[in-house]
Amino acid sequence: MVTTALDTRRARHIAEQVPDPELPMLTLADLGVLRDVVLTEDGTVVASLTPTYSGCPAMAEMRADVAARLRDAGYTRVEIRTVLHPPWTSDWITPAGRRKLAEHGIAPPGPAPRGGPVPLVLSPTRHAVTCPRCGSPDTEETSRFAATSCKSLWRCRTCREPFEYVKEI
């Protein structure tokens, strides 16, 4: 079977539209977990995904959703690969993804920590999180963990509204 660049672009476009099962306002492309989509010479679509963290329970659902969408589009041979290196970072969330998070009342992450050595501190780290509803920086963390491990719960002291925050990784 001869594959073309158009076939590969079509397969990639289909995979890019798959929503994240935990943050359905984002696609896997918005979230930055869809790493690559290639079409091999024998017609197999190979999609590569990187989990947001090694224990991410949504990975099985992501793999199944990408495979199902590609099969529904007529690709009979689909392979989903998990790519662990380099590890995912919240910096891979696209600008469109960050905008969608904020539009849905979830504060997008700031820049992920880089470099080293990482200082060891015994007290909680404090940083400013802007309210996605009113834009106020006067916010407080109410719980380090939210509905998923990658988010925490916050409250705005200005508009008094609660919101989730995607943690930097």
Helices and strands as residue ranges (DSSP letters): H 5-16, H 28-31, E 34-39, E 45-49, H 59-72, E 78-82, G 90-92, H 95-103, E 106-107, E 139-143, E 151-156, E 162-166
